[in-house]
Amino acid sequence: MSTLAAPAPALTARPGWVTDERIAQWCRWVFRDPAGTASSTAVAPYDGRPTAEVPVSSAHDVVDAVASARQAQHRWALLPWGTRAQVVLRFHDLLLERQDEVIDLIQWEMGKARFSAWQEILQVATIARHYARHGHRYLVDHKVRGAIPGLTKVREVRVPKGVVGVISPWNYPLYLAVGDVLPALLAGNGVVSKADSQTPLTLLWTRALLAEAGLPRDIWHVVVGPGSVVGDALIGAPDAPGTGVDHLCFTGSTQTGRRVGRRAGEMLIAASLELGGKNPLVVLADADVPKAAAGCVAAAFANTGQMCIHIERVIVHEDVYDEFRSALVAATEALRLGQTYDYTVDVGSLASPAQLEAVTSHIASAVAAGATVLTGGRARPDLGPLVHEPTVLEGVTADMPVCLEETFGPVISLYPVATDEDAVAKANEGRYGLSASIWSRDTAAAERLATRIRAGSVNVNDGAAAAAGSIEAGMGGMGDSGLGRRHGAEGIRKYTESQTVATQRLMPLGPPPGMALERFVGLGNAQLRLLRRLRVR
């Protein structure tokens, strides 16, 4: 594989400006009893060295954090929308001014290429600006017709859930964490976030930045620790009602999402779950092949393939299969692979030894069963301990794990099909349904085909970014890819309850004093017939 090798990593991957004093300041935002002594330390993907020791919260700490946020939430919800929005807009401006700091942290903790890290800035800034400017429109009071028009006034209003729990993953430690927190705060909630153990400093840095923007200390708490302890405590337990959150937002694996959903159901709290994907890209016979190949590479290998919506299955019409395969291999081999703190690398490191093992295992088992590696296929320890080449496979069959199991790494498989019907059937294989892509010069036909693909988002002539970047449209999955949506109206309404406020004018509903019930029923029936003739409700 022809890639531009990056310079060998320095003796330590830790950015020079990240001092022990700064880390200690960020760690003060971890919510835990001052007497606590437990800590955890992640490993930097770039050099395999420890990052920083971070305090760990206990289950009791989580309960206290929820109680603290609940108390602060009552005051926060009484503030005018504009006051809350100004905090978020100041955060937006500070994030842009100080973005190089958090980009460094994201790279240090997670290993991605710098451009992939900057894309998190783009998403979070857009979310902050959109909801701060327009979020109140999603929550505006809605007048509806009452039981007796003219005598009954009814409004549907949105009230905050209370305290929202956010459990976010390591692959997008800024976007997937803070992008869900901001609309929850704007809707008037308190928040308790579980930082991922691989990337806690990114979230703690962000919490400190929001404090600079004016966010009160107790309205958003960050807890750190294993999911079996911290995550369970966030949800609460049936024998300890009121100790957990009122809504849980979880992003992670389908396996863990099922467990989270069961626990939330036991507590009768709502849960929004964005889970795994095995996302298809479909190249139709009339597609612009060079553009489709370039779009496929961007969607498959961005973030080193560690992205819920990244492409893993590439379904190509047989009329253009050979041409597309050649273009795809060439575009893949042109990628610059390595690890640096600048923009000279396209594909960075995997995040952990577990991710490297998942990638190598899927490739090895496929090759052993008869698949062919068209390009890539190797780990590159010469460039970094967790670097792996972007890989394209051919001849993958249904019995191979790489076919329908999520790889979550820089690996894609090619599948030729004879018709558009075959392409749709192939795209809908498996139980996932998060994102998909269709490439065709006939965009109207592609849009019609999109509605037949079982996926929460379908991009036409784009791999994944068009839908994900359209913040006013919902984003989420079908099937095993989850429940609920982030972004758009649902991205903030899910953090509220719908409440009906009905005001009865003049007299209450029901028969007036002294009127026989038979008389009242007769008048009611006459009213129903009249409204039917008048086509009212």
Salt bridges, closest charged atoms under 4 A:
ASP20 OD1 - ARG14 NH2 2.64
ASP47 OD2 - ARG49 NE 3.85
ASP64 OD2 - HIS60 NE2 3.29
ASP93 OD1 - HIS92 ND1 2.99
ASP100 OD1 - ARG114 NH2 3.59
GLU101 OE2 - ARG98 NE 3.13
ASP104 OD1 - ARG114 NH1 2.77
GLU120 OE2 - LYS112 NZ 2.56
ASP141 OD2 - ARG155 NH1 2.66
ASP180 OD2 - ARG486 NH2 2.61
GLU212 OE1 - ARG98 NH1 3.18
ASP218 OD1 - HIS221 NE2 3.81
ASP232 OD2 - ARG259 NH2 2.91
ASP232 OD1 - ARG263 NH1 3.19
ASP246 OD2 - ARG70 NH1 2.76
GLU266 OE1 - ARG263 NE 3.67
GLU274 OE1 - ARG486 NH1 2.51
ASP288 OD2 - ARG441 NH2 3.90
GLU312 OE1 - LYS278 NZ 2.43
GLU312 OE2 - HIS310 NE2 2.85
ASP319 OD2 - HIS317 ND1 3.71
ASP322 OD1 - ARG325 NH2 3.12
ASP346 OD1 - ARG336 NH2 3.16
ASP382 OD1 - ARG380 NE 3.00
GLU389 OE2 - ARG378 NH2 2.60
GLU389 OE2 - ARG380 NH1 3.09
GLU394 OE2 - ARG325 NH1 2.59
GLU405 OE1 - HIS362 NE2 3.55
GLU421 OE1 - ARG452 NH2 2.71
GLU429 OE1 - LYS426 NZ 3.47
ASP480 OD1 - ARG258 NH2 2.96
ASP480 OD2 - ARG431 NE 3.22
GLU497 OE2 - LYS161 NZ 3.39
